[in-house]
């Protein structure tokens, strides 16, 4: 095990809470289908858990389980996601390939695959393929924005029918995401596996060894660079005392969205850091965002 792995898992557990067995009370409100295989890479199964409410509303929320671009099944906590479940959302808790084995660009591909898999199986899962939202915290928030800004049509001639599906989503609601690794906290501040994010350099890979490599990679993995008029509505919740992901990351990203007339909202939490006790109390605001932007049809997949 990489020496950073316990630290990254701790980030996940602090933000999301530890996983727990489904109680009898939980079972009355939702069913949990574990370890659904949505893809494979180099012989490794990529899995998600589906949390299906007793009275589903026909809409889906993809929750990306990720902290420091490390993902673990044990960090799936239905209690943290209860605001979605209680409103009838079928939740897909997606576990991706983790750093240091896989780098951010490779991890992003897992999320595209997960969205395509859910869309391909939408009828089976009881969700509308054109009403999918995505959520996550920290690295999970970053990956949510990458899908929000880079969701794309599938390849019509792909051998696997899942890969023919779109990976676009119709709304994003996330917590404290990195959005611009080349202007991290201030203009020109490089955090592509260096500086404030030096402890996470395995997630960035060998391109960080040179300034030119960091510039190319930083642009490719920063969602701020891919905002267009077709970007779906985006909500960000961020503490203004975050020592790991500067509050400026949310501000600059949403400014970019506003310049493209993308519906946005920023919930600023004064004095809060990178995750905080009682964070689950923020979840109804995310659910309300999905209520607003996934309710009516018309947000067609790209």
ABEGO torsion letter per residue (X at the ends): XBAAAAAAAAAAAAAAEBBBBBBAAAAAABBBBBGBBAEBBGGBBBBBBBBBBABBAGBBBBBBBBBGGBBBAAABBAAAAAAAAAAGBBBBBBBBBBOAABBAAAAAAAAAAAAAAAAAAAAAAGBBAABBBBBEBEAAAAAAAAAAAABBBBBAABABAAAABBABBABBBBBGBBABAABBGBBGBBABGBEAAAAAAAAAEAAAABAAAAAAAAAAABAAAABBAABBBBBBBBBAABAABBAAAAAAAAAAAAAAGBBBBBBBBBGBBBEBBGAAAAAAAAAAAAAAAAABBGBBBX
